[in-house]
């Protein structure tokens, strides 16, 4: 009898210790085909109540609010309702053996107390930096949004120029962090060592920046960048030096918009920037994905026809309050097997404010007005914004800005296609997005050298 009582007492004691140990940070790896994403759940306990946040380091996202955490030892359940995420598992003390679900996707994912080793990123700078860094905030007065960033400056002497880095689509932090890479951190380090001041900032609604990213469009992000320009102008150290913009991907759409708003800007660098509408970009990506999936030409043509019809509806009805109803009828006709919930999700994906803007806005509208120095670059292996199509369109638009005068154009515009570089400007084999994480290089040194030398030459 004493043995039974002792065993029960030990079980209760062990259960209490385990419950106490449940709080803290738990680390896992989510293996999705050829992409590996690190996931962190940060669990806090107040009395018997658990709360948590989730981090996705490889996507540069931290502090995602968790809707609910339940722990009925040994069963664990973590829910993020607005992302359709659910993690369930069995707590063993030093690990949680479980499954990660998001929508219809279900993948095994075990958690442990130990943070897994991050991927090798040899280009990332290590402290102490040989230049000054300053955390800064600035206000988008039009939208009443405070934005936060990092300003790096040469530790001695006046900067030769100042640049603002503008990130691509999706919520991005100041380092433009993606799949374990921090392109903007690496670029700012390189340029600052070359005597160029660099401001990089968290997108609205990301990191320390206020605002709502989900409801913003490209034009809203342009206003954020314009506010960054005004912030630099307000500082004495930037008197009498040129301020320019470097935009990557969607940032390359934003930069010309801002240059149209501010005729005092010194220069613009476009990195893998679209020169055509988002609708054309989507069609390219869709066809490429279909070809890689082994679809035959007839199927690819049919999908393209349907997508073009969809884009036409969005362009025609974008200001119509009944657009979502029209889209619902379109999807029901073309996907009769889909559930109502699936259709609503699809409609939101194509009819949210950002996507409608992306699909219908033509970058040539702003490019045709740029007469300041422009460096447009892309890689031949870019599978997201194909180099030849977009660089050609950018060239055509900038030529129009110069009245089709080749001599005037050639004095201030340079267009470069780097062989073998992908959308992130990494040396790559195929350019496929699944390579991004595996490649140790964050950004090609020759691209950074090109930017640095070009900026210096245009700032004299």
N, C-alpha and C positions, 0 to 999 in steps of 0.2 A: 504493500500500500504506500509506504514511504517513497519507493522508487517511482510509482505512478505520479504522486504529488510533486516530486522533484522534477520529473520529466515535463509535467505540465507547466511548472514554474519556469523552467528553462525555456520552454517554447514561447511563453508569454514574454519573458525577458528578451529573447532573441527577436521576437516580432516587434517589440518596442524599439529596439536598437535599429533594426532594419528600416522601420518607418521613419525614424529620425534621419537615417542616412539617405533616404530617398531624395531629400532636398539637395540642391547643388546643380552643377553643370554636367550634362550627359552628352557624349559625343558619338556620332555615327557616320557611316558612309552609305550614301544612296547610289547604288550602281544601276544606271539606266543605259543599257546598250553599251556604247563605248564612252559614255560620259560618267564621271564619278563626282558626286556632289557631297561635300561635307555638310552635316546637319548638327546643330547644337540646340538642345533644350536647356534653358536656364530656369530651374525650378526653385521657388521660394516657399517657405512655410510660415504661416502665422496661426498659432494654436493648431487647430486641426484642418485649417484651410490652406490649400495649395494654389499658387498662381504661377504663371510661367510666361516666358517669351521664347521665340525661336530665332536662331541665326542661320543664315546660309552664306558662309564665308566666301565660297567660290562664286557667288552671285553678288557679293558685296552688300548683302542685306543683313542688318542686325535689328534686334528688338521687335520682331514681329509679334504682336499681341496674341496670346493663346486664349481661346474662348473659355475652355474648361480643362481642368486637370483632376482626374479621379484616381485615387490610390486605395484599393481595398486589398491589402497585402495578401498575395503577391501580385495581384492584377493591376495593370497600369493602363490608363486611357487618356490620351491627350487630343484635344479637338481644336482646330482652327476653322471655324465655320465659314467665314467669308472666302476662304481659299479651298474649301471642300477637302481639307486635310484631316485625317484621323490616324493616330498612331496607337496601336494596342500591343501590349507585351506582358511578359512575366518577369518580375523583379527577383533577382537572385542575390542581391547584396552589392556585388561589384559590377554587375551587368544587368541589362534588360534585354531579353530575347523577344523580338517582336516583328511587327509588320507595319509598313508605312503605306497608307492609302491616300490617293488624291484622285477624286472623281472615279473613273473606271480603272485607274492604274493601281496595282497592288504589288508591292515589292518587299522582300525580307530586309529588315534593317535592325541590327543589334546595336545597343548603346553601351558605352563603357565610360568609366570615370576619366580615362586617359585620352587626351586630345591626340588624334592621329597626326602623324608628321605631314606637314603641308608639302605641296609639290615644289620642286627646285625652281627657283626664280632668281638666277644669278645676276640679273640686271637691277634688281631692287636695291636702292641705296640703304645703307645702314648708318644709324646715328653714331657719333655726332656728324652733322652735315657741315661741309666747308662753306656754308652760306647762311644767311639768316632766314628763319621761318617765323611767320606771324599768323596766328589764328585771327581771322577778321570776320566782321558781319557787315552787311550792307542792306539797304532797304529798296525793295521794288515799291516805290511810292504809289504807282498807279493801282496795284492790286493789294497794297498794304501787307506785303509779305517780307519777312526778314530772312535773308539768305546767309549761310555761313560757309566759309572757305578757308583756304590757306594761301598766303602770299609769300613767295620765296624771292629773295633778292641777294645779289652779290654782297658779300660782307664788307667789301671796300670799293670805293668809287661809285660813280653814278651808273645805273644800268644803261646799256646801249639802246634798249627798247623794252617795252612791256607787252606781254600777251595774255589773253584770257582764253582758257581752254573750255570748249563747249562739247558736252558729251553726246553720245548717240541715243537712240530710242530706248524707252523703258526707264524705270527708276534707277538712277546712277548716283553713286557717291562721288566725292571730289577726286578720287583716284580712278574713276571709270572702271571700277573693279568688276572683273568677269572671269569666271572659271579659274580662280587663283592668280590671275594676272592683274596688275595695276598699271595700265598704260600711262595714265596721266601723271602718276607719281614718277615713273621712269622718265617721261618726257620733261617734266618740270625740273627734275634733277639735272638732266643733261643740258637743258637750255640755260638754267641758272648758273651752272658751272662755266658757261660760255658768256656770261655777263648780261643775260636777259632776265628781267623780272617776270615772274609767272604767277597768275592768279587762277586757281582752280577751286571749284565750289560744289557743294552738294546740290543736286537738283531740288527743286521745291518738293517738300514732303518727304525728303530723304535725309538720313543722318541728323545733323543739327539744324537743317533748314526747315522753316515753317511752310505752311501751305499744303495744298492737296494735289498730289501728282496725278491722281486718277481722273480728275475732271479737267485737266489742262490740255491745251493744244500746242502745236508748234509755235503759234503766234504768241501764246502766253510765255513759253520758254524764251522766245526772242526778247520779250519785255524784261525777263530776268537778266539776260545777258546785257541788254542795254543799260540796266541798272548797275551792273558790274563795271561797265565802261565809265559811267558817271562817278562811281565810287573811286576808281583809280584817278580820274581827273581832279577829284577833290583833294588829293594828296600832293603836297609840295614836291616830293621826290620825283614826281612824274611830269613836272612842268618842263616843257620844251623837249620832251622825248616822244617818239611815236608809240602809239598804242595800237595793237593789232589783235586779230582773232584767229584762233585755230579751231576749226570745227571738224569733228569726226562723225561720219555717217549722217544721222539726222542733224547733228551739230553743223554739218556742212550745208544744210538748208537754212539753218538759223543764222549763220554768220552773214550771208548776203542780205538777209532781211534787216539785221542790225546795221549793217553798212549803209543800207538805204535810209535808215533812221538817223544816222550820224555821219555827216560828210567830213568830219575831222579825223576819222579813223585812218591809220597809216597804211594798213595792208590786211590781207585776208589769206589764210591757208586753208584749203579744202582737202580733207583726208577721206577718201572713199565716199565722197559726197554724191548724192543723186543729182543727175542733171535732167532727169525725166520725172514724170509723176509717179507717186507711190503705186498707182494701179499698174503701171508698166513694170515696176520692180517686182510686185507680187506675181504677175504673170510669168516673169522669168524664173522666180524662185519655185513657183508651182510646177512649171514644166521640168525644171532640173530635178526636183524631188521625184516627180513621176518617172522620169527616165531612169533614175537610180533605183527606183522600185521595180523596174522591169515592165512598166506599162507599155502597151503597143501604141503606135502612132495614132490610130483611130480614137483610142480612149483619151490620149493626151489632147487631141483636137477637140473632143467633146467637152472635156473639163475646161479647156480654155474658152470655149464658146459660152458655157454656163457662167464662168467667172466674169467674162466681159459683159454679159447681160446684167449680172449682179452689180458690177461697177457702174454700169450705165444708169441703173435705177438709183444708186446712191448719189451719183452726180446730178441727176435730174431732180430728185426728190429731197435733197439734203436740207432744204428749208421748209419742207412740208411737214406739219405736225403729225400727219398720218403715215410717215415713212415706215415706221416699224410695222404697221399693219400691212402695208404693201410688201415689205420684206417677208413677213410671215406667210403671205400667200405664195410668194416666190419660192420659199424654202419648202413649203408643203407640197408644191408641185414637183420640185426637183429632188426632194428627200422624203417621200411619203411614209417611209418606215420609221422616221425619227419621232421621238416622244415630244410632247409639248415643252418639257423642261429642256431638252436638247436643242429644240428650235429657238427657245428664248435665249439660251446661252450663245448660240450662233449669231443671233441678231445683235446681241450686245457686243460681240466680238467685232462685227463689221460696222456697227452703227453708233459706237461711242464717239464722243467729240474728237478725240485724237485721231482715230482711224479714218473718220470721214475727211478730216483735214489732210491727212497723209495721202489718201487715195486721190483726192481731187485737186490738191494744190500743185501748180506747175512751177518748179524752181526757176525756170527761165524768166519768170516775171521779175524776180529780183536780180538775177544774174545780168539781164540785159541793161541794167542801170549802173553796173559797176565799172568805174574807170580807174579805180585805185589799183595798186599792185596786187596781183593774185597769183598764188602758187597752187595749182590743182594736182593732186597726186592720187594714184591708185595702184593696186597690185594686179598683175595678170591673173593671179589665182583667186581673185575675189569672187566668191560664189553667192554673195548677198547683194552687192551693188556692182554688177559686171563692169569692168574697167572700160572696155572699148566703147560700149554704148553710151555710158555716162560721161566719160571724158570727152567724147566727140560732141555730145549735146552741150556740155559746159563750154567747150571751145566755140561752138556755133553761137551760143548766147553772148559770150564775152566779145566775140567779133562784132556782133550787133551793137554792143555797148560802145565800141570804138568806130562805129559807122562803117564797118567792113574795111577799115583801113589797116592793112597788115603791118605797116610800119609802126603805127601808134600802138596796136595790139602787142607786137613783139617786144616793145620797150618795157612793158610792165607785167606781162602775163607769161607764165611758164607752166607747161603741162607735162607731167612726167608719169609714165607707166613703168613701175618697177617689176622686172621679171621674177616670177616665182613667189611673190608675196601675196598673202591672203587679205581678208577684210580687216584684220587687226594689224596688218603690215608685218607679219611674221614670215620668215622663210618657211615654205610649206611644200608638201608633196602634191596634194590635190586641191587644197583650199577648202575642203569640207569643214563644216563647223565642228565636227567631232574631233578634229585635229587640234583645235585651239588649246585645250587643256593639256594635251600630251606634250606640246612643244615647250621646251624650257625658255626659249627666247620670248620676251614680252613684246619687243618691237625692234625691227631691223636698225642697227646702228647707222647704216647709210641713209636711212630716211631721216633720222634725227640730225645727222650731220648736214643733210640737204636743207632741212628747215632752219637750223642755226645759221649756216652761212648765208642763206637767202635773206633771212630777217636782218642780219647785220648789214648786208649789202644794200637793202632797201631802207635802212634807218640812218644812213649817213647824211 
